[in-house]
Amino acid sequence: MQLYVKLDEILRERGWSGKVLAENSGVSENRISEIRGNQRTTINREHIAKIMKALDITDMNELFEIREGE
């Protein structure tokens, strides 16, 4: 099982780029790219809070899911 961050899907649905999210959240565009690509094994909780606030997400289940076999 793997914790999967659905940030890429969320940004595509909203028509946002990583740069727009970086500008609105205060999290670096590089960090956004790593999180978006599920390249991080750890994620700073402050970054997640800033990203969720910028996206107006209040439920963690909108951003994360558990996936089997990845």
Backbone atoms as SQL, in Angstrom:
CREATE TABLE atoms (id INTEGER PRIMARY KEY, chain TEXT, resi INTEGER, resn TEXT, atom TEXT, x REAL, y REAL, z REAL);
INSERT INTO atoms VALUES
  (1, 'A', 1, 'MET', 'N', 0.842, -1.187, 0.000),
  (2, 'A', 1, 'MET', 'CA', 0.000, 0.000, 0.000),
  (3, 'A', 1, 'MET', 'C', 0.883, 1.246, 0.000),
  (4, 'A', 2, 'GLN', 'N', 0.358, 2.280, -0.607),
  (5, 'A', 2, 'GLN', 'CA', 1.102, 3.531, -0.708),
  (6, 'A', 2, 'GLN', 'C', 0.149, 4.708, -0.518),
  (7, 'A', 3, 'LEU', 'N', 0.617, 5.709, 0.213),
  (8, 'A', 3, 'LEU', 'CA', -0.145, 6.945, 0.348),
  (9, 'A', 3, 'LEU', 'C', 0.085, 7.749, -0.924),
  (10, 'A', 4, 'TYR', 'N', -0.977, 8.050, -1.620),
  (11, 'A', 4, 'TYR', 'CA', -0.908, 8.755, -2.896),
  (12, 'A', 4, 'TYR', 'C', -1.472, 10.159, -2.724),
  (13, 'A', 5, 'VAL', 'N', -0.734, 11.151, -3.228),
  (14, 'A', 5, 'VAL', 'CA', -1.186, 12.542, -3.180),
  (15, 'A', 5, 'VAL', 'C', -1.862, 12.857, -4.507),
  (16, 'A', 6, 'LYS', 'N', -3.109, 13.284, -4.455),
  (17, 'A', 6, 'LYS', 'CA', -3.908, 13.526, -5.665),
  (18, 'A', 6, 'LYS', 'C', -3.761, 14.965, -6.183),
  (19, 'A', 7, 'LEU', 'N', -2.662, 15.605, -5.849),
  (20, 'A', 7, 'LEU', 'CA', -2.489, 17.016, -6.196),
  (21, 'A', 7, 'LEU', 'C', -2.505, 17.250, -7.703),
  (22, 'A', 8, 'ASP', 'N', -1.880, 16.385, -8.467),
  (23, 'A', 8, 'ASP', 'CA', -1.857, 16.565, -9.917),
  (24, 'A', 8, 'ASP', 'C', -3.271, 16.577, -10.490),
  (25, 'A', 9, 'GLU', 'N', -4.096, 15.625, -10.055),
  (26, 'A', 9, 'GLU', 'CA', -5.474, 15.558, -10.545),
  (27, 'A', 9, 'GLU', 'C', -6.268, 16.806, -10.152),
  (28, 'A', 10, 'ILE', 'N', -6.069, 17.251, -8.922),
  (29, 'A', 10, 'ILE', 'CA', -6.784, 18.438, -8.429),
  (30, 'A', 10, 'ILE', 'C', -6.409, 19.661, -9.254),
  (31, 'A', 11, 'LEU', 'N', -5.118, 19.832, -9.503),
  (32, 'A', 11, 'LEU', 'CA', -4.672, 20.998, -10.275),
  (33, 'A', 11, 'LEU', 'C', -5.204, 20.934, -11.709),
  (34, 'A', 12, 'ARG', 'N', -5.182, 19.754, -12.317),
  (35, 'A', 12, 'ARG', 'CA', -5.715, 19.629, -13.681),
  (36, 'A', 12, 'ARG', 'C', -7.196, 19.949, -13.723),
  (37, 'A', 13, 'GLU', 'N', -7.958, 19.461, -12.739),
  (38, 'A', 13, 'GLU', 'CA', -9.401, 19.735, -12.690),
  (39, 'A', 13, 'GLU', 'C', -9.680, 21.230, -12.573),
  (40, 'A', 14, 'ARG', 'N', -8.832, 21.928, -11.844),
  (41, 'A', 14, 'ARG', 'CA', -9.040, 23.358, -11.615),
  (42, 'A', 14, 'ARG', 'C', -8.391, 24.239, -12.672),
  (43, 'A', 15, 'GLY', 'N', -7.593, 23.635, -13.529),
  (44, 'A', 15, 'GLY', 'CA', -6.899, 24.406, -14.552),
  (45, 'A', 15, 'GLY', 'C', -5.756, 25.239, -13.982),
  (46, 'A', 16, 'TRP', 'N', -5.201, 24.790, -12.867),
  (47, 'A', 16, 'TRP', 'CA', -4.095, 25.493, -12.221),
  (48, 'A', 16, 'TRP', 'C', -2.778, 24.847, -12.609),
  (49, 'A', 17, 'SER', 'N', -1.746, 25.654, -12.701),
  (50, 'A', 17, 'SER', 'CA', -0.396, 25.132, -12.873),
  (51, 'A', 17, 'SER', 'C', 0.266, 25.047, -11.504),
  (52, 'A', 18, 'GLY', 'N', 1.391, 24.364, -11.461),
  (53, 'A', 18, 'GLY', 'CA', 2.158, 24.323, -10.223),
  (54, 'A', 18, 'GLY', 'C', 2.618, 25.707, -9.815),
  (55, 'A', 19, 'LYS', 'N', 2.904, 26.539, -10.802),
  (56, 'A', 19, 'LYS', 'CA', 3.358, 27.906, -10.534),
  (57, 'A', 19, 'LYS', 'C', 2.252, 28.722, -9.857),
  (58, 'A', 20, 'VAL', 'N', 1.032, 28.578, -10.329),
  (59, 'A', 20, 'VAL', 'CA', -0.098, 29.296, -9.726),
  (60, 'A', 20, 'VAL', 'C', -0.293, 28.841, -8.279),
  (61, 'A', 21, 'LEU', 'N', -0.226, 27.529, -8.051),
  (62, 'A', 21, 'LEU', 'CA', -0.372, 27.034, -6.686),
  (63, 'A', 21, 'LEU', 'C', 0.764, 27.541, -5.802),
  (64, 'A', 22, 'ALA', 'N', 1.974, 27.546, -6.323),
  (65, 'A', 22, 'ALA', 'CA', 3.121, 28.050, -5.561),
  (66, 'A', 22, 'ALA', 'C', 2.904, 29.508, -5.164),
  (67, 'A', 23, 'GLU', 'N', 2.427, 30.304, -6.091),
  (68, 'A', 23, 'GLU', 'CA', 2.178, 31.728, -5.810),
  (69, 'A', 23, 'GLU', 'C', 1.081, 31.905, -4.770),
  (70, 'A', 24, 'ASN', 'N', 0.047, 31.065, -4.826),
  (71, 'A', 24, 'ASN', 'CA', -1.075, 31.201, -3.908),
  (72, 'A', 24, 'ASN', 'C', -0.841, 30.560, -2.543),
  (73, 'A', 25, 'SER', 'N', 0.097, 29.622, -2.474),
  (74, 'A', 25, 'SER', 'CA', 0.316, 28.907, -1.217),
  (75, 'A', 25, 'SER', 'C', 1.573, 29.339, -0.474),
  (76, 'A', 26, 'GLY', 'N', 2.529, 29.898, -1.196),
  (77, 'A', 26, 'GLY', 'CA', 3.796, 30.243, -0.567),
  (78, 'A', 26, 'GLY', 'C', 4.749, 29.057, -0.468),
  (79, 'A', 27, 'VAL', 'N', 4.388, 27.930, -1.079),
  (80, 'A', 27, 'VAL', 'CA', 5.257, 26.756, -1.126),
  (81, 'A', 27, 'VAL', 'C', 6.001, 26.811, -2.463),
  (82, 'A', 28, 'SER', 'N', 7.286, 26.519, -2.454),
  (83, 'A', 28, 'SER', 'CA', 8.083, 26.661, -3.672),
  (84, 'A', 28, 'SER', 'C', 7.539, 25.799, -4.811),
  (85, 'A', 29, 'GLU', 'N', 7.732, 26.299, -6.017),
  (86, 'A', 29, 'GLU', 'CA', 7.255, 25.574, -7.196),
  (87, 'A', 29, 'GLU', 'C', 7.945, 24.212, -7.310),
  (88, 'A', 30, 'ASN', 'N', 9.213, 24.133, -6.918),
  (89, 'A', 30, 'ASN', 'CA', 9.938, 22.869, -6.949),
  (90, 'A', 30, 'ASN', 'C', 9.313, 21.854, -5.991),
  (91, 'A', 31, 'ARG', 'N', 8.985, 22.300, -4.784),
  (92, 'A', 31, 'ARG', 'CA', 8.370, 21.415, -3.790),
  (93, 'A', 31, 'ARG', 'C', 6.992, 20.966, -4.278),
  (94, 'A', 32, 'ILE', 'N', 6.221, 21.895, -4.859),
  (95, 'A', 32, 'ILE', 'CA', 4.900, 21.556, -5.418),
  (96, 'A', 32, 'ILE', 'C', 5.064, 20.464, -6.470),
  (97, 'A', 33, 'SER', 'N', 6.060, 20.612, -7.335),
  (98, 'A', 33, 'SER', 'CA', 6.305, 19.642, -8.396),
  (99, 'A', 33, 'SER', 'C', 6.620, 18.267, -7.823),
  (100, 'A', 34, 'GLU', 'N', 7.434, 18.220, -6.779),
  (101, 'A', 34, 'GLU', 'CA', 7.778, 16.938, -6.149),
  (102, 'A', 34, 'GLU', 'C', 6.557, 16.285, -5.508),
  (103, 'A', 35, 'ILE', 'N', 5.762, 17.072, -4.822),
  (104, 'A', 35, 'ILE', 'CA', 4.551, 16.540, -4.182),
  (105, 'A', 35, 'ILE', 'C', 3.560, 16.085, -5.259),
  (106, 'A', 36, 'ARG', 'N', 3.396, 16.913, -6.261),
  (107, 'A', 36, 'ARG', 'CA', 2.470, 16.625, -7.358),
  (108, 'A', 36, 'ARG', 'C', 2.825, 15.320, -8.073),
  (109, 'A', 37, 'GLY', 'N', 4.121, 15.047, -8.201),
  (110, 'A', 37, 'GLY', 'CA', 4.584, 13.851, -8.884),
  (111, 'A', 37, 'GLY', 'C', 4.755, 12.650, -7.966),
  (112, 'A', 38, 'ASN', 'N', 4.332, 12.793, -6.701),
  (113, 'A', 38, 'ASN', 'CA', 4.468, 11.726, -5.707),
  (114, 'A', 38, 'ASN', 'C', 5.909, 11.232, -5.612),
  (115, 'A', 39, 'GLN', 'N', 6.840, 12.174, -5.663),
  (116, 'A', 39, 'GLN', 'CA', 8.261, 11.863, -5.579),
  (117, 'A', 39, 'GLN', 'C', 8.794, 11.974, -4.159),
  (118, 'A', 40, 'ARG', 'N', 8.025, 12.513, -3.255),
  (119, 'A', 40, 'ARG', 'CA', 8.467, 12.719, -1.880),
  (120, 'A', 40, 'ARG', 'C', 8.076, 11.525, -1.023),
  (121, 'A', 41, 'THR', 'N', 8.984, 11.111, -0.134),
  (122, 'A', 41, 'THR', 'CA', 8.640, 10.070, 0.828),
  (123, 'A', 41, 'THR', 'C', 8.155, 10.689, 2.131),
  (124, 'A', 42, 'THR', 'N', 8.485, 11.955, 2.339),
  (125, 'A', 42, 'THR', 'CA', 7.973, 12.711, 3.486),
  (126, 'A', 42, 'THR', 'C', 7.458, 14.043, 2.969),
  (127, 'A', 43, 'ILE', 'N', 6.431, 14.553, 3.648),
  (128, 'A', 43, 'ILE', 'CA', 5.860, 15.840, 3.251),
  (129, 'A', 43, 'ILE', 'C', 5.711, 16.695, 4.502),
  (130, 'A', 44, 'ASN', 'N', 6.197, 17.897, 4.428),
  (131, 'A', 44, 'ASN', 'CA', 6.111, 18.844, 5.526),
  (132, 'A', 44, 'ASN', 'C', 4.638, 19.185, 5.786),
  (133, 'A', 45, 'ARG', 'N', 4.210, 19.021, 7.024),
  (134, 'A', 45, 'ARG', 'CA', 2.803, 19.288, 7.363),
  (135, 'A', 45, 'ARG', 'C', 2.423, 20.738, 7.112),
  (136, 'A', 46, 'GLU', 'N', 3.342, 21.650, 7.316),
  (137, 'A', 46, 'GLU', 'CA', 3.065, 23.066, 7.058),
  (138, 'A', 46, 'GLU', 'C', 2.811, 23.292, 5.570),
  (139, 'A', 47, 'HIS', 'N', 3.572, 22.616, 4.721),
  (140, 'A', 47, 'HIS', 'CA', 3.349, 22.736, 3.280),
  (141, 'A', 47, 'HIS', 'C', 1.969, 22.221, 2.895),
  (142, 'A', 48, 'ILE', 'N', 1.592, 21.073, 3.466),
  (143, 'A', 48, 'ILE', 'CA', 0.269, 20.511, 3.176),
  (144, 'A', 48, 'ILE', 'C', -0.825, 21.481, 3.612),
  (145, 'A', 49, 'ALA', 'N', -0.670, 22.072, 4.790),
  (146, 'A', 49, 'ALA', 'CA', -1.662, 23.032, 5.282),
  (147, 'A', 49, 'ALA', 'C', -1.769, 24.232, 4.344),
  (148, 'A', 50, 'LYS', 'N', -0.650, 24.730, 3.869),
  (149, 'A', 50, 'LYS', 'CA', -0.654, 25.881, 2.956),
  (150, 'A', 50, 'LYS', 'C', -1.294, 25.523, 1.614),
  (151, 'A', 51, 'ILE', 'N', -0.976, 24.342, 1.116),
  (152, 'A', 51, 'ILE', 'CA', -1.554, 23.881, -0.155),
  (153, 'A', 51, 'ILE', 'C', -3.059, 23.713, -0.013),
  (154, 'A', 52, 'MET', 'N', -3.487, 23.079, 1.070),
  (155, 'A', 52, 'MET', 'CA', -4.920, 22.876, 1.286),
  (156, 'A', 52, 'MET', 'C', -5.647, 24.208, 1.426),
  (157, 'A', 53, 'LYS', 'N', -5.051, 25.147, 2.120),
  (158, 'A', 53, 'LYS', 'CA', -5.681, 26.462, 2.277),
  (159, 'A', 53, 'LYS', 'C', -5.811, 27.150, 0.919),
  (160, 'A', 54, 'ALA', 'N', -4.746, 27.120, 0.129),
  (161, 'A', 54, 'ALA', 'CA', -4.777, 27.763, -1.189),
  (162, 'A', 54, 'ALA', 'C', -5.830, 27.136, -2.096),
  (163, 'A', 55, 'LEU', 'N', -6.035, 25.829, -1.952),
  (164, 'A', 55, 'LEU', 'CA', -7.014, 25.117, -2.780),
  (165, 'A', 55, 'LEU', 'C', -8.404, 25.075, -2.150),
  (166, 'A', 56, 'ASP', 'N', -8.530, 25.643, -0.964),
  (167, 'A', 56, 'ASP', 'CA', -9.789, 25.640, -0.213),
  (168, 'A', 56, 'ASP', 'C', -10.287, 24.215, 0.022),
  (169, 'A', 57, 'ILE', 'N', -9.360, 23.348, 0.440),
  (170, 'A', 57, 'ILE', 'CA', -9.678, 21.965, 0.780),
  (171, 'A', 57, 'ILE', 'C', -9.659, 21.837, 2.291),
  (172, 'A', 58, 'THR', 'N', -10.707, 21.251, 2.863),
  (173, 'A', 58, 'THR', 'CA', -10.763, 21.065, 4.312),
  (174, 'A', 58, 'THR', 'C', -10.736, 19.596, 4.722),
  (175, 'A', 59, 'ASP', 'N', -10.949, 18.698, 3.772),
  (176, 'A', 59, 'ASP', 'CA', -10.972, 17.271, 4.048),
  (177, 'A', 59, 'ASP', 'C', -9.718, 16.628, 3.447),
  (178, 'A', 60, 'MET', 'N', -8.886, 16.031, 4.310),
  (179, 'A', 60, 'MET', 'CA', -7.642, 15.401, 3.857),
  (180, 'A', 60, 'MET', 'C', -7.896, 14.326, 2.796),
  (181, 'A', 61, 'ASN', 'N', -9.074, 13.705, 2.827),
  (182, 'A', 61, 'ASN', 'CA', -9.397, 12.659, 1.855),
  (183, 'A', 61, 'ASN', 'C', -9.501, 13.201, 0.434),
  (184, 'A', 62, 'GLU', 'N', -9.675, 14.499, 0.279),
  (185, 'A', 62, 'GLU', 'CA', -9.688, 15.092, -1.052),
  (186, 'A', 62, 'GLU', 'C', -8.286, 15.126, -1.648),
  (187, 'A', 63, 'LEU', 'N', -7.281, 15.152, -0.791),
  (188, 'A', 63, 'LEU', 'CA', -5.899, 15.289, -1.242),
  (189, 'A', 63, 'LEU', 'C', -5.118, 13.977, -1.225),
  (190, 'A', 64, 'PHE', 'N', -5.484, 13.057, -0.339),
  (191, 'A', 64, 'PHE', 'CA', -4.739, 11.803, -0.187),
  (192, 'A', 64, 'PHE', 'C', -5.645, 10.594, -0.372),
  (193, 'A', 65, 'GLU', 'N', -5.036, 9.492, -0.827),
  (194, 'A', 65, 'GLU', 'CA', -5.718, 8.207, -0.849),
  (195, 'A', 65, 'GLU', 'C', -4.685, 7.100, -0.732),
  (196, 'A', 66, 'ILE', 'N', -5.128, 5.946, -0.272),
  (197, 'A', 66, 'ILE', 'CA', -4.274, 4.767, -0.180),
  (198, 'A', 66, 'ILE', 'C', -4.479, 3.960, -1.454),
  (199, 'A', 67, 'ARG', 'N', -3.391, 3.617, -2.101),
  (200, 'A', 67, 'ARG', 'CA', -3.457, 2.810, -3.320),
  (201, 'A', 67, 'ARG', 'C', -2.719, 1.498, -3.098),
  (202, 'A', 68, 'GLU', 'N', -3.254, 0.459, -3.646),
  (203, 'A', 68, 'GLU', 'CA', -2.666, -0.885, -3.537),
  (204, 'A', 68, 'GLU', 'C', -1.685, -1.114, -4.673),
  (205, 'A', 69, 'GLY', 'N', -0.625, -1.836, -4.390),
  (206, 'A', 69, 'GLY', 'CA', 0.262, -2.351, -5.400),
  (207, 'A', 69, 'GLY', 'C', 1.045, -1.352, -6.222),
  (208, 'A', 70, 'GLU', 'N', 1.272, -0.170, -5.703),
  (209, 'A', 70, 'GLU', 'CA', 2.060, 0.805, -6.479),
  (210, 'A', 70, 'GLU', 'C', 3.394, 1.002, -5.835);
